Amino acid sequence: MSANWIGFYDNFSESQVRQGEITMPGSHGSLTKAGKVRESTPKVKGRERHSPIPRVRNKRNFHKRVIQGQVIGVRK
């Protein structure tokens, strides 16, 4: 048992616990409510993202890093 369950059975008599009359608490809400918020939220179209083709990207990075001598993450 995790630390959250320490003291859970303190509210019940020892005979109730021994006879199995105590049930564990349920899950976080009923399954009939699952997904209601997400399905009722309107769909928002994401913007189209595209990166340059690798050959162009690598050439640009080479020019910045080697030829110009810029260090990544540091501003001059």
N, C-alpha and C positions, 0 to 999 in steps of 0.2 A: 504494500500500500504506500502511496505517496504521502507527503506531508499534509496534503489537503484533507486527508481522511482522518487525521488524528483528531480525536474528540467527536467524531461523527456519532458513535454509538453511546456517548455519554448521556444523551437525552432519553435513552430507553432503558427499561429494566433489564436485568441480566437474564431473566426467564424469556423475555420477548426475543432477545438476541439469540439465545440457545435454541429456541423452537423455530427459528427462521421466519418469524412474523414481520421482520423488518426487511424491506427491500431497498436496494440501492436507488439513489435518485436517478431520474431519466437523463436523456441526452440534452443537448442545447436546443430545445424547441422540437416541435413535431416535424415529421418528414413531409407533411402536407403543405407546410409553409416554405419548403426549400425552393430557392430560385425565384421567388416572387418579385423581389426588387430588381434583379437583373433583367428579367423578361419584360417588366413594365417600363424600363428605362429606354428612351428613344435611342436608336442607333445613330451614331455620329460617324460620318465618313472621315477616315484618316487621310492625311495628306500623302501624296505619292512621294516616296523617298527613293532616290537612286544615287549611287556613288559613281564616280568616274571609273572607266574601265581600268583594270590593274596596270596596264602598260603606261597610261597617262598618269595615274596616281603615283606609280613608282618613280617616273621621271621627275615629277614635281617634287616628291620627297627628296630625291637625290639632289636636285638643284638647291633646295632649301638647306639641307643638312650639310652637304659636302662643299658645294661651290660657294654658297653664301655664308656657311659656317654658323647657322643658327642652332642654338641649343634648345631642345624640346622642353617646354615648361618654364623657360626663363626669359623674362623680358629685359631688354636693354634700356 
